[in-house]
Amino acid sequence: MLHTNHFRSPAFDGKDVSLWAMPDSPFRLERLQTLARNLEPDVSPETLQAALADHASYPLGICCHPDDRLDLFEQGATVASVVMDLDARTLWLADGNPCSTPYRELDYREFLSKPSSVTPGVAL
């Protein structure tokens, strides 16, 4: 499962301002999907991390950097990048641009092995 910064679910009926704020989000998702398809069958946390550091369409690539052509308050940047292995209950986090910030591994096996206190089907 891949995502960038906009809603894709037909079930979402709210106003999605993310496309106004980040109109490049669908293009970044398309690029990420292409890179991920090209990784098959060698998809791994490391190959996904490399894909998330991609600079195609710089400065507005998957790994987004401030665009000096824009006003300071209209510039954006990737502030975090995450790869998860749901089966292994492990997450890799780069808290900054993934092209220059090393990913660190966070192991959630013990935390996620605890039984949920949420009763299925009960609204909170």
N, C-alpha and C positions, 0 to 999 in steps of 0.2 A: 504494500500500500504506500503510495506516495502522495505528498501534498505540498502546496505552496501556501499562498495567503488569500484564498478566496473560497467561498462556499460552492460546492458542486452538487449537493444532495437536492433532488427534486422535493424532498420533504421539508426543506427549509423554506419558510414563507415570510421570513423577516426581510428587512431592507439590508442588502449587502453593500455597505459603503467601502468595502475593501477594494473593489474594482475601481472606484473613484480615486482612492488613496494610492493604490498600487496597480495601475492598469497593465503593467508588465507581468503580473502574476500568472495569467493563463499561458503566456509564452514561456515562462520559466518552467511551469509544470510540463508543457509539451516537450521542452528540451530534456528535462529530467526523465520523462517517460521514454524518450528515444535512447538516452544513455543507458537506462536500466535494461531496456530490451536488448541492447547490444552487449550487455554483460552476461546474459544467459548463455550457458548454464553456470557461469562462474560468479554468481552473486554472493558477496560476502560483506561483512561490515566494512572491510578495508576498501573494496571496490565501490561501495556506495558512498563512503566518505570522500573518495576521489571524485566521484560524480558530483557531489555537493560542493566541491571546490571549483567547479567548472566556471570559466570566464567568458563563454560565448556571449556575444552582445554586450561586452563590457562597456560601461560600468553596471549595467542593469541585468547581469547574468544571474544564474542560480546563486553564485557567490556574489552578492550585490555590494557595490562600493559607492560612496558618495559621488554624485555627478556634479563636478565643479561648475558646469554650465548652468545649473539651477540655483535659485535662491537657497540660502543656507537652510531655511525652514521647510523647504520642499525636497531636500535631499534625503535619500534613504540608504540603508545599509543592512546587511545581514548581521544580526546581533547574536544569533545562536543557531546551531545546526545539530540535529539529533538523528541518530540511527538506532533503531530498536530491534532486538531479536526477541520476539514475544515468547517463543518456545523456551528459550534459555533464560528469559526474564533478566536480560542484560540490556543496558542502554549505554550508548557512547555519546558524549556531549562535547561540543566545541563551543565555548562561551565567547564567541566572536566570529570573525570571518574564518571559515574552514580552510581557506587557502594559507592562512598564517597562524591559526590557533590550533594546537594539537588537541585531538579528541582524547577525552579521559573516559575510562570504562567505569561504569557504575553497576554494581551487581545487586539486583533486587530479588534474588531467589528466596532468601530467608523472609524478607518483608512480605513478598507476594505469596508465600506458602501458607500464611496464616488464614484461617477461615474468615470470610466476610461477615461483618456484623449487619449487613444490609439484607433484608428479606426480599427475595425476588417477587416482583409484581406489586410491591407496596410503594406507593408514591411518597417521597420525602417532603 
